[in-house]
Amino acid sequence: QVELVESGGGSVQPGGSLRLFCEVSGSIFSINTMGWYRQAPGKQREMVANINTYGANYGDFVRGRFTISRDIAKNTVTLQMNNLEPEDTAVYYCRIVEGGMGYAHWGQGTQVTVSS
């Protein structure tokens, strides 16, 4: 059983910052990719940022505002979000891809609301 627990969501004003945190626990041998996705009401889920041994990549809408990082030893991934915009309002999901068989696992999501 693999569990992903997210934290750090909340409400901020435009231009503000939030840091999302995801911790992975359970029976897992290795993690290939860790990342964050988001889904706004009425929209499809989209990739925000991913990170693996080759580096990080971001959705086009990030435009240098977000930074993803991971702690391999602790199986955690963090998303630092700066200069948030109302369009960033969504539920943010942590996702990992296991090494070996490549199974993907999702967290339950954390709400991010950007509003004045």
Secondary structure, 3 states (H helix, E strand, C coil): CEEEEEECCEEECCCCCEEEEEEEEECCCCEEEEEEEEECCCCCCEEEEEEECCEEEECHHHCCCEEEEEECCCCEEEEEECCCCHHHCEEEEEEEEECCCCCEEECCCEEEEECC
